[in-house]
Amino acid sequence: MKRSSFAISLCLSLLLLMSAGIVRAATLSVNCGGKGALSSIGGALKVLQNVPGPNTINVSGACNENVVIQSLDRLTLNATPGASINDVSGGNLDVIDVLDSRDVSINNFTISGGASGVVCLDRSLCRLNGNTIQGASFSGVGVFFSQADVNGGLLQNNVTGLSVFNGSEAKAQGVTIQNNGNGIELRAHVLLNTNSVVTANSAAGIFATHNSTLNCVGCQLTSNGDHGLILRRNSTARIYAGAAITGNTGGGVLLTEESSAYFPNGSGDNVNHNIPAGVLDVACGASAATAKFATTNTGGGSTNCVEPTDPQ
């Protein structure tokens, strides 16, 4: 049986089973660049629109499309070796949008171009594992009013590597974030936990503002073009478990506008050797910024911060 005939038969069978109320989960194989209903991710998503899941789409080839995953729960997209998803909108659309969907996993793709590579929004939960996401005109990964786990992989050559905005929560574990503008940007009541390597970005390693919270659990913020970490407007950071903020051109950590950082005792951090010579490794700017233990637990880094005293 020809591949196209097989795909059509599979789609018809699924539709008949769905109408009978039998299908509860499905696994589909998409061959991008082939022929028939299963030659694109978008075509497979149409087949699964009324299948409650968990559902899996295994993808091979180069998929030249912009993908919208909307109101689909418990969905997994797996890339076979070498599979990619590439923007065809000229940078006007995101390569993948996940909206109103819970527990969507996207695994081991190369995702290129678009306004953003992958966007998780509208109360979605996204799990991104082992992807290379590159060349976006806004953000490699964007999280808006949602939750995202980014595990492993590479975010590179985007305007921003990872953006977490508007009350979202994200975890970035074992990710390399390099050669972007800002490596990571946090805005407006968000939380990020990360142990990732954020390096060689042209602006800040991490820029956090408007009540953002960062847990830097052994993260490495090195050789960025501005500060390793900038905290503004009531933002906070906890930097520990052997974190390193070194070799950044603008300085190590900059705190302004009632922001604060905490370097726990004995955590083995290295916030030092930022360049050029004489730049502060931990700098407190205007409006009562504070850096707890910056003078004792940062591996000998320089600072102008006056440590706050604990209340009696």
C-alpha angles and dihedrals in degrees: 000000000000118000093244092050090049091051092050091049091049092051092048091049091051092049092050092049092048091052089053091051093241106113114090099158139010141191116207131184118217122197105193112213092028128103134264136037094315098053093099137039090234091057092051091049090056090055091051098044094107099030107103096211160155084227131179131200116194110200133200131178133020111316110203101193146095109247127211118192107189130172093348118132129197097016126155126194112195124189119214111217110301097011116146141180116214132190117249097177098082090248095306097109135041115258091230127014120187112194131176091347129130125213103003114168123197112187136193102339130142103229117191137188130343131116084288130358099225125000123190111195147145097051095312129152114220130185115195115188128184098339128151107217117184149156100029118156091220117014136348090216122011125190119191124173086339148086127255138180114199110190122183124326133091135287109193145156095013126128086246123009099210126007121191113183144165108019095324129145125215142174122202111188125177094349124145110218111188146152095016128121100253109007093214130004123195121188137173118005099332135146127216127182114190144162093175133132111250108184146152095012114152095231128024125337091224124004115191126179144158103036097323122159125212128190105193100192102183093324119164116224105180142157097359121157096240128020121327089233131012120190119189139169106015096326123148138203136190110202117191151114095077098316117174126208103175143139096022116151099223097041138276112277125359120193125187141157100032095315123146142202130197125205106190118222116268097005095130097235125168113210099160148090094058116158152285101037111267097027114132117253091206113023126185113202131185129326105042102299113178136201113193112214092356090137096050112028107040100085096261099310121159122249144170092203121120108218115237118241121236114250116254 
